[in-house]
Amino acid sequence: MKKVSNIYAISAFAAIGGGLFGFDISSMSGVLGTNAYKNYFNNPLGDRQGGITCAMPAGSFVGSLASSWISDRWGRKVAIQIGAVIWIIGSVIQCAAQDVGMLVVGRIIAGLCVGIASSVVPVYQAELAPKELRGRMVSMQQWAITWGILIQYFIQYGASFYDGGPNNPTQGPGAFRIPWAIQIVPAIILFFGLFFFPYSPRWLAAKDRWEEALRVLADVHGKGDAADPKVLAEYKEIEDAIRLEREAATSSYAELVKPRMLKRVVLGMSVQMWSQLCGMNIMMYYIVYVMQGAGINDPLLSASIQYIINVVMTVPALIYIDKLGRRPALIVGSFLMMTWLFITGAIQGAYGEPVTDPSQPITWHMVNKVSQAKAVTACSYLFVATFATTWGPVSWTMPSEVFPHKVRAKAVALSTASNWAWNCGLAFAVPPLLRSINWKMYMIFAAFNGAACIHMFLTAPETKGKTLEEMDIVFDSGIPAWRSVPKGSRLDELSKDIEEGKLKVSVGAMVEEKETM
């Protein structure tokens, strides 16, 4: 069977797995303002709504932890396909939900898929991408999430007009069942389409399927030419890295807690943690509540603009992440997001007033404050634009590239589990926080961004331009994170030596060594 070999097509298609997460975000945020949802599930507020929302990230936490075993055993591609099947099952249960319990079960099952896909897709993209494009390819995961949010939101927005519209007191359940059914479609496409895509060459090499690994490298990086010096150089790097790992003969789990690896694990988990504590969850899951608190008359429409900004502003990151690097994006992004949240909280605190209706999901809003409402909306849009160009893409890129092959799947799974643990906690906590401390919540998340800015300045080195096998140089050289590591790449030197005939590469040498032992 002919396999797709264009790296852009490979990364973009695999990123549909990330798009499923985006579909889930909108499938929940888009229904919160409809009477269909309120009537059918008895107007869930506070802890009850938080429990419904956090069911998906709770499942994702479990799925991300299980992903390393699945992807190491059957391969990155097959793991994503397994996730797609799980998503279909979870979506069917959500669509058919008869009560809150059934809805929660469906979201937990769908979350298992999101946990698997969010852990494995960046690894699959990183292991196939050339070093010059790795950031761009992995960032497609985040772009797909934004597209999933946008597409599903407009599906949800259109469905909200079903049976008399969102303000009809007796609106029927079709308003939420239709979009929850439609989200099955991308998972079906992902499952069947991946049969036409290659396995990860690094996973193939780890399984001693060296000729297949070389063929994938040749197809993706050498236009089918297995004798291309760049292809042979990358093959040689992979071979050397796996040989060293086997000679060390240590448990990959034990390796995670060794000092030289632990700081990478902590960095990966921290990047994912701060990507949640930055406050983006507020702007995605509960944007309708944010707009209601600002006194916006049509919160669903205002929220849709935000989702468009999220998609559009991810494009600059795709273009520049491999030129400008990961580190500046993390530091500058945290500082700017802190600024927008402090302004939002200050405006709402100064010009808002209590909500007296106990049936409302918010307890603080601004009334007839047109200029202030526009300012809050603008800050919300600027916040999302900042996240989309900085933390959104980098939070998936950096954890996928900093670990050696032997522990990559396990370490990335652990990093992603950190994401979902915090995501779950925040999804549950934000509705009660909005009801109890209202505008002060923005100040808390602004402070988190300030802490993230300092943390990343001290611990996050620049990783652009290095191969996956060269990350030991970046992290073990003893150079502080705020100083740049030596430029250049061993891969380029190997490629030059091969081209000049100074180095010969024997395909399958590792297998021959293994057989003679």
Residue pairs with C-beta under 8 A, 6 or more apart in sequence:
1 195
1 196
2 196
3 196
3 197
3 198
3 216
3 219
4 10
4 13
4 196
4 197
4 198
5 198
5 219
5 220
5 224
6 220
7 128
7 129
7 130
7 133
7 137
7 220
7 221
8 137
10 125
10 128
10 197
10 198
10 220
11 125
11 128
11 129
11 137
11 138
11 140
12 140
12 144
13 190
13 193
13 194
13 197
14 80
14 121
14 124
14 125
14 140
14 194
14 197
15 121
15 125
15 140
15 141
15 143
15 144
16 144
16 186
16 189
16 190
16 193
17 80
17 83
17 84
17 117
17 118
17 120
17 121
17 141
17 144
17 190
18 117
18 118
18 121
18 140
18 141
18 142
18 144
18 145
18 148
18 396
19 144
19 145
19 147
19 148
19 151
19 186
20 83
20 84
20 87
20 110
20 113
20 114
20 117
20 148
20 183
20 186
20 187
20 190
21 60
21 114
21 117
21 118
21 145
21 148
22 144
22 145
22 146
22 147
22 148
22 149
22 150
22 151
22 152
23 148
23 149
23 151
23 152
23 183
23 186
24 56
24 107
24 110
24 111
24 114
24 148
24 183
25 145
25 148
25 149
25 152
25 284
25 285
26 148
26 149
26 150
26 151
26 152
26 153
26 155
26 156
26 179
26 307
27 94
27 152
27 156
27 176
27 179
27 180
27 183
28 52
28 53
28 56
28 285
29 153
29 284
29 285
29 286
29 287
29 288
29 303
30 152
30 153
30 156
30 157
30 160
30 179
30 300
31 37
31 156
31 160
31 175
31 176
31 179
32 49
32 286
32 288
32 289
32 361
33 160
33 166
33 288
33 299
33 300
34 160
34 166
34 171
34 175
34 176
35 166
35 167
35 168
35 169
35 170
35 171
36 160
36 162
36 163
36 166
36 171
36 172
36 173
36 174
36 175
36 176
37 175
37 176
38 44
39 169
39 170
39 171
40 173
40 176
41 52
41 99
41 100
41 103
42 100
43 359
44 52
44 100
45 359
45 361
45 431
45 435
46 361
46 431
46 432
46 435
47 428
47 431
47 432
48 100
49 361
49 431
50 427
50 428
50 429
50 430
50 431
50 432
51 104
51 428
52 100
52 103
52 104
52 107
53 285
53 427
53 428
53 431
54 423
54 424
54 425
54 427
54 428
55 103
55 104
55 105
55 107
55 108
55 111
56 107
56 108
56 110
56 111
56 114
56 427
57 111
57 114
57 420
57 421
57 423
57 424
57 427
58 108
58 111
58 420
58 424
59 90
59 107
59 108
59 109
59 110
59 111
59 112
59 114
59 115
60 111
60 112
60 114
60 115
60 118
60 420
60 423
60 424
61 111
61 115
61 417
61 420
61 421
61 424
62 111
62 112
62 115
63 83
63 86
63 111
63 112
63 113
63 114
63 115
63 116
63 119
63 420
64 115
64 116
64 118
64 119
64 413
64 416
64 417
64 419
64 420
65 115
65 413
65 414
65 417
66 112
66 115
66 116
66 413
67 79
67 115
67 116
67 119
67 120
67 409
67 413
67 416
68 119
68 409
68 410
68 412
68 413
70 78
70 79
70 82
70 116
70 120
71 78
71 79
71 119
71 120
71 123
71 203
71 409
72 203
72 409
72 410
74 82
75 199
75 200
75 203
76 120
76 123
76 124
76 127
76 199
76 200
76 203
76 409
77 124
77 194
77 197
77 198
77 199
77 200
79 116
79 120
80 116
80 117
80 120
80 121
80 124
80 190
80 194
81 190
81 191
81 194
82 116
83 112
83 113
83 114
83 116
83 117
83 120
84 113
84 117
84 187
84 188
84 190
84 191
84 194
85 187
85 191
86 109
86 110
86 112
86 113
86 116
87 110
87 113
87 114
87 117
87 184
87 187
88 184
88 187
88 188
88 191
89 109
90 106
90 107
90 108
90 109
90 110
90 111
90 112
90 113
91 106
91 110
91 180
91 181
91 183
91 184
91 187
92 106
92 184
93 102
93 105
93 106
93 109
94 103
94 106
94 107
94 110
94 180
95 106
95 177
95 180
95 181
95 184
96 102
96 106
96 177
97 103
97 106
111 420
113 187
114 420
115 416
115 417
115 420
118 141
118 396
118 416
118 419
118 420
119 409
119 412
119 413
119 416
119 417
120 409
121 141
122 138
122 141
122 396
122 397
122 399
122 400
122 412
123 200
123 400
123 408
123 409
123 412
124 200
125 134
125 137
125 138
125 140
125 141
125 400
126 134
126 137
126 138
126 397
126 400
126 401
126 468
127 200
127 201
127 202
127 203
127 408
127 468
128 137
128 198
128 200
128 201
128 216
128 220
129 136
129 137
129 138
130 221
131 465
131 466
131 467
131 468
131 489
131 491
132 322
132 465
133 322
134 322
134 397
134 401
134 468
135 321
135 322
135 326
135 393
135 394
135 397
135 464
136 318
136 319
136 321
136 322
138 393
138 396
138 397
138 400
138 401
139 314
139 317
139 318
139 321
139 393
139 394
139 396
139 397
140 318
141 393
141 396
142 314
142 317
142 388
142 392
142 393
142 395
142 396
143 311
143 314
143 315
143 318
143 393
145 392
146 307
146 310
146 311
146 314
146 388
146 392
147 311
148 186
149 284
149 307
149 310
149 311
150 307
150 308
150 310
150 311
152 179
152 182
152 183
153 303
153 304
153 307
154 304
155 178
155 179
155 182
156 176
156 179
157 300
157 301
157 304
159 174
159 175
159 176
159 178
159 179
160 166
160 175
160 300
162 171
162 172
162 174
162 175
162 178
163 170
163 171
163 172
163 174
163 175
164 170
164 171
165 171
166 175
166 300
198 216
198 219
198 220
199 212
199 216
200 216
201 212
201 213
201 214
201 216
201 217
201 220
201 238
202 213
202 238
202 405
202 468
204 210
204 212
204 213
204 216
205 213
205 238
205 239
205 242
205 510
206 242
206 405
208 510
208 511
208 514
210 239
210 507
210 508
210 510
210 511
211 507
211 508
213 235
213 238
214 226
214 231
214 235
214 507
215 226
217 226
217 231
217 234
217 235
218 224
218 225
218 226
218 228
218 231
221 228
221 230
221 231
221 234
222 228
222 230
222 231
225 231
226 232
229 495
229 496
229 498
229 499
230 491
230 495
232 495
232 498
232 505
233 491
233 492
233 494
233 495
233 498
234 467
234 491
235 505
235 507
236 494
236 498
236 503
236 505
237 467
237 469
237 490
237 491
237 494
238 405
238 469
239 509
239 510
240 469
241 404
241 405
241 469
242 405
242 510
243 510
245 404
245 405
245 406
252 406
252 407
252 410
253 410
255 261
255 406
255 407
256 262
256 265
256 407
256 410
256 411
256 414
257 265
260 475
260 476
261 403
261 407
261 411
263 459
263 475
264 402
264 403
264 411
264 471
264 475
265 403
265 411
265 414
265 415
266 459
267 398
267 402
267 459
267 460
268 398
268 399
268 402
268 403
268 411
268 412
268 414
268 415
268 418
269 414
269 415
269 418
270 418
270 455
270 459
271 330
271 394
271 395
271 398
271 399
271 415
271 456
271 460
272 395
272 399
272 415
272 416
272 418
272 419
272 422
273 418
273 419
273 422
274 334
274 391
274 395
274 448
274 449
274 451
274 452
274 455
274 456
275 391
275 392
275 395
275 419
276 419
276 422
276 423
276 426
277 422
277 426
277 445
277 448
277 449
277 452
278 334
278 337
278 387
278 391
278 445
278 448
278 449
278 452
279 337
279 341
279 383
279 442
279 445
279 446
279 448
279 449
280 383
280 384
280 387
280 391
280 392
281 423
281 426
281 427
281 430
282 290
282 430
282 441
282 442
282 445
283 290
283 306
283 380
283 383
283 384
283 387
285 427
285 430
286 430
286 431
286 434
287 299
287 303
287 306
287 380
288 299
288 300
288 303
289 361
289 362
289 431
289 434
290 376
290 380
291 299
291 302
291 303
291 377
291 380
292 299
292 360
292 361
292 362
292 365
293 348
293 352
293 362
293 364
293 365
293 366
293 376
293 434
293 438
293 439
294 348
294 365
294 366
294 372
294 373
294 376
294 377
294 380
295 365
295 366
295 367
295 368
295 369
295 373
296 302
296 373
296 377
302 377
305 381
306 380
306 381
306 384
309 381
309 384
309 385
309 388
310 384
310 385
310 387
310 388
310 392
311 388
312 388
313 384
313 385
313 388
313 389
314 388
314 389
314 392
314 393
316 389
317 329
317 388
317 389
317 390
317 392
317 393
317 394
318 393
321 329
321 393
321 394
321 397
321 464
322 464
322 465
323 464
325 462
325 463
325 464
326 394
326 397
326 398
326 460
326 462
326 463
326 464
327 456
327 460
327 461
327 462
327 481
329 389
329 390
329 391
329 393
329 394
330 390
330 391
330 394
330 398
330 452
330 456
330 460
331 453
331 456
331 457
331 460
332 390
333 386
333 387
333 389
333 390
333 391
333 394
334 390
334 391
334 449
334 450
334 452
334 453
334 456
335 449
335 450
335 453
336 382
336 386
336 390
337 383
337 386
337 387
337 391
337 446
337 449
338 446
338 447
338 449
338 450
338 453
339 446
340 379
340 380
340 382
340 383
340 386
341 379
341 383
341 442
341 443
341 445
341 446
341 449
342 442
342 443
342 446
343 375
343 379
344 376
344 379
344 380
344 383
344 442
345 439
345 440
345 441
345 442
345 443
345 446
347 366
347 372
347 375
347 376
347 379
348 364
348 366
348 376
348 438
348 439
348 442
349 439
349 440
351 366
351 369
351 372
352 364
352 365
352 366
352 438
352 439
353 364
353 365
353 366
353 367
354 363
354 364
355 362
355 363
355 364
355 365
361 431
361 434
361 435
362 434
362 435
362 438
363 434
363 435
363 436
363 438
364 434
364 438
364 439
366 372
366 373
366 376
395 419
398 460
398 463
399 411
399 412
399 415
399 416
400 408
400 412
401 463
401 468
401 471
402 463
402 471
402 474
402 475
403 411
403 412
403 471
404 468
404 469
404 471
404 472
405 468
405 469
408 468
430 441
433 441
434 441
457 481
457 482
458 481
458 482
459 481
460 481
461 474
461 475
461 479
461 481
461 485
462 474
462 484
462 485
463 471
463 474
465 487
465 489
466 473
466 474
466 485
466 489
467 489
467 490
467 491
469 490
470 489
470 490
470 491
473 485
473 486
474 485
477 485
477 486
479 485
494 503
497 503
498 504
498 505
